[in-house]
Amino acid sequence: PGFQFHSMELLRRSVWTFRPLASHQCPFVAPRRFSGHSKWSKIKHRKATADLGRSKLIAKLTREIRAAVREGGEDVNRNLPLASVVSRAREMDIPKATVQTAISNAAVSNV
């Protein structure tokens, strides 16, 4: 009654579907959506895999930092194993704040 297409061509090309309903209901329903086929869903899955690998790497380097701090202290200039781990962390683009936090946490738990 209140909803009309301007031409039959628009009606034919539209995504809207017709279904038989009672006389008081609108016969046109919203377009169907296809689930799981968006660009964001692909990015989300790839990002999840990459983030998982990165978090495992950070955890491994953090364990190595703790072990190095236990052995030789928290000073990077005097502790050769710690300097080695820190340089590897910088090569792998681990944030400096993360490395410093791991060193300070290991030093506090070592005391």
C-alpha contacts under 8 A as a table, 3 or more apart, distances in Angstrom:
res1	aa1	res2	aa2	distance
1	P	4	Q	7.57
5	F	8	M	7.02
5	F	10	L	6.58
5	F	11	L	6.21
6	H	10	L	6.96
7	S	10	L	5.52
7	S	11	L	6.66
8	M	11	L	4.90
8	M	12	R	6.13
9	E	12	R	5.06
9	E	13	R	6.17
10	L	13	R	5.19
10	L	14	S	5.94
11	L	14	S	5.45
15	V	31	P	5.64
15	V	32	R	7.80
16	W	28	F	6.45
16	W	29	V	6.21
16	W	30	A	6.07
16	W	31	P	5.17
16	W	32	R	8.00
17	T	28	F	6.05
17	T	29	V	6.07
17	T	30	A	7.60
17	T	31	P	7.18
18	F	27	P	5.77
18	F	28	F	5.25
18	F	29	V	6.88
19	R	27	P	5.69
19	R	28	F	6.90
19	R	29	V	7.81
20	P	27	P	6.29
21	L	25	Q	6.17
21	L	26	C	7.48
21	L	27	P	6.11
22	A	25	Q	5.63
23	S	26	C	7.93
26	C	29	V	7.72
34	F	37	H	6.57
35	S	38	S	7.63
36	G	41	S	6.53
37	H	41	S	6.94
37	H	42	K	7.91
38	S	41	S	5.44
38	S	42	K	6.94
39	K	42	K	5.41
39	K	43	I	6.41
40	W	43	I	5.01
40	W	44	K	5.90
41	S	44	K	4.97
41	S	45	H	6.33
42	K	45	H	5.37
42	K	46	R	6.35
43	I	46	R	5.20
43	I	47	K	5.91
44	K	47	K	5.12
44	K	48	A	6.07
45	H	48	A	5.11
45	H	49	T	6.40
46	R	49	T	5.24
46	R	50	A	6.26
47	K	50	A	5.03
47	K	51	D	5.90
48	A	51	D	5.11
48	A	52	L	6.08
49	T	52	L	5.17
49	T	53	G	6.43
50	A	53	G	5.26
50	A	54	R	6.20
51	D	54	R	5.00
51	D	55	S	6.01
52	L	55	S	5.21
52	L	56	K	6.27
53	G	56	K	5.19
53	G	57	L	6.29
54	R	57	L	5.03
54	R	58	I	6.20
55	S	58	I	5.05
55	S	59	A	6.09
56	K	59	A	5.10
56	K	60	K	6.16
57	L	60	K	5.13
57	L	61	L	6.24
58	I	61	L	5.20
58	I	62	T	6.02
58	I	94	I	7.15
59	A	62	T	5.04
59	A	63	R	6.28
60	K	63	R	5.24
60	K	64	E	6.40
61	L	64	E	4.98
61	L	65	I	6.10
61	L	85	V	7.00
61	L	89	A	6.96
62	T	65	I	4.99
62	T	66	R	6.22
62	T	99	V	7.38
62	T	102	A	5.95
63	R	66	R	5.14
63	R	67	A	6.29
64	E	67	A	5.12
64	E	68	A	6.16
64	E	85	V	6.91
65	I	68	A	5.09
65	I	69	V	6.10
65	I	82	L	6.10
65	I	85	V	6.42
65	I	86	V	7.61
65	I	102	A	6.80
65	I	103	I	6.48
65	I	106	A	7.73
66	R	69	V	5.15
66	R	70	R	6.18
66	R	102	A	6.96
66	R	103	I	6.69
66	R	106	A	5.08
66	R	107	A	7.97
67	A	70	R	5.15
67	A	71	E	6.34
68	A	71	E	5.15
68	A	72	G	6.17
68	A	73	G	7.37
68	A	79	N	7.62
68	A	81	P	5.75
68	A	82	L	5.09
69	V	72	G	5.41
69	V	73	G	4.55
69	V	74	E	5.18
69	V	79	N	7.84
69	V	82	L	6.60
69	V	103	I	6.88
69	V	106	A	6.36
69	V	107	A	6.51
69	V	110	N	7.98
70	R	73	G	6.04
70	R	106	A	7.24
70	R	107	A	7.44
70	R	110	N	6.19
72	G	78	R	7.72
72	G	79	N	5.39
72	G	82	L	7.91
73	G	79	N	6.62
73	G	107	A	7.12
74	E	79	N	7.31
74	E	82	L	7.81
74	E	103	I	6.32
74	E	104	S	7.47
74	E	107	A	6.17
75	D	78	R	5.60
75	D	79	N	6.05
76	V	79	N	5.19
76	V	80	L	7.05
76	V	82	L	5.92
76	V	83	A	5.16
77	N	80	L	7.20
77	N	83	A	6.98
79	N	82	L	5.40
79	N	83	A	6.25
80	L	83	A	5.01
80	L	84	S	6.20
81	P	84	S	5.08
81	P	85	V	6.35
82	L	85	V	5.15
82	L	86	V	6.10
83	A	86	V	5.11
83	A	87	S	6.10
84	S	87	S	5.23
84	S	88	R	6.31
85	V	88	R	5.11
85	V	89	A	6.15
86	V	89	A	4.98
86	V	90	R	6.26
86	V	99	V	7.11
87	S	90	R	5.10
87	S	91	E	6.29
88	R	91	E	5.03
88	R	92	M	6.30
89	A	92	M	5.13
89	A	93	D	6.38
89	A	94	I	5.33
89	A	99	V	7.60
90	R	93	D	5.10
90	R	94	I	5.71
90	R	95	P	7.50
90	R	96	K	7.51
91	E	94	I	7.68
94	I	98	T	7.01
94	I	99	V	7.33
95	P	98	T	5.33
95	P	99	V	6.68
96	K	99	V	5.17
96	K	100	Q	6.17
97	A	100	Q	5.07
97	A	101	T	5.99
98	T	101	T	5.13
98	T	102	A	6.21
99	V	102	A	5.15
99	V	103	I	6.27
100	Q	103	I	5.09
100	Q	104	S	6.15
101	T	104	S	5.19
101	T	105	N	5.98
102	A	105	N	5.19
102	A	106	A	6.07
103	I	106	A	5.18
103	I	107	A	6.13
104	S	107	A	5.03
104	S	108	V	6.16
105	N	108	V	5.20
105	N	109	S	6.20
106	A	109	S	5.20
106	A	110	N	5.93
107	A	110	N	5.02
107	A	111	V	6.49
108	V	111	V	5.54
